[in-house]
Amino acid sequence: MPSLEATFRHREILEELHRDGRVEVGRLATRFGVSCVTIRTDLDYLEQQGLLRRIRGGAVPAESKRFELEETRQVHAREKESIGNYAAGLVRDGETILLDVGSTTTELARALSPSLKNVVVITSALNIALLLESHPGITVIVTGGTLRPLQHSLVNPYGTLLLREINADKAFLGCNGVHPEKGFTNTNLQEAEIKRAMIEAAREIIMLADHSKIMQVAAARIGPLEAADLLITDRKAKKEVQTAER
């Protein structure tokens, strides 16, 4: 049973994790005036309780239902909205685009100009399809496949059949990690397969990733950095890279 002091730290750690989407061992040790070993013990305990997931140097939200799309949308919400707004401005009349599942691509869909005409959006995200259903200038096509609950995404089996028949102008994809050596990575293996198929189906690949994804590596490989023509992130990304280089 954790001591009262440890229980206080656990509560504060979880609050910071919910607010920022990530916690770091060194920063927590300084904040609480304890050793890094103590913080690692705290994080290990919270992981055992299913409340977070340990990563190198810290922790991120656990891969559980409470942290699926409906809640991850709230993590770094301002940055995701900014990224989505910028990316939406790259969509032109008459284009066929692929829209990946995710909170940032959802912001892109939300920001698409109402004046767009003759745009075809092919998406693996049911929430995005419903969001764009009433847009007068957009035809929505869903990729088909098997529904992944709570994330609103369509995955294999049968998730890539339509994508094999598509030649899109642009693909807008999300990811959980951007790393110079490991490339673009994702936490969910099934969704990574769909992302790879979208890369093959589009002429121009645009990755969307807020600063918390920079220098991170997730389990499933999407592709090398060279697979993308453009990476859209936020102003804090420079700080993340500088910190990682120290």
HELIX and SHEET records of a PDB file:
HELIX    1   1 LEU A    4  ASP A   20  1                                  17    
HELIX    2   2 VAL A   25  PHE A   32  1                                   8    
HELIX    3   3 CYS A   36  GLN A   48  1                                  13    
HELIX    4   4 LYS A   65  PHE A   67  5                                   3    
HELIX    5   5 LEU A   69  THR A   72  1                                   4    
HELIX    6   6 ALA A   77  ALA A   88  1                                  12    
HELIX    7   7 SER A  103  ALA A  111  1                                   9    
HELIX    8   8 LEU A  126  LEU A  132  1                                   7    
HELIX    9   9 LEU A  162  GLU A  165  5                                   4    
HELIX   10  10 LEU A  189  ALA A  201  1                                  13    
HELIX   11  11 HIS A  211  LYS A  213  5                                   3    
HELIX   12  12 LEU A  225  ALA A  227  5                                   3    
HELIX   13  13 ALA A  237  GLU A  245  1                                   9    
SHEET    1   A 3 VAL A  23  GLU A  24  0                                        
SHEET    2   A 3 GLY A  58  PRO A  61 -1                                        
SHEET    3   A 3 LEU A  52  ILE A  55 -1                                        
SHEET    1   B 6 ILE A 138  VAL A 142  0                                        
SHEET    2   B 6 VAL A 119  THR A 123  1                                        
SHEET    3   B 6 THR A  96  LEU A  99  1                                        
SHEET    4   B 6 ALA A 168  GLY A 174  1                                        
SHEET    5   B 6 ALA A 202  LEU A 208  1                                        
SHEET    6   B 6 LEU A 230  ILE A 232  1                                        
SHEET    1   C 2 THR A 146  ARG A 148  0                                        
SHEET    2   C 2 SER A 153  VAL A 155 -1                                        
SHEET    1   D 3 GLY A 177  HIS A 179  0                                        
SHEET    2   D 3 GLY A 183  ASN A 186 -1                                        
SHEET    3   D 3 ALA A 220  GLY A 223 -1                                        
END                                                                             
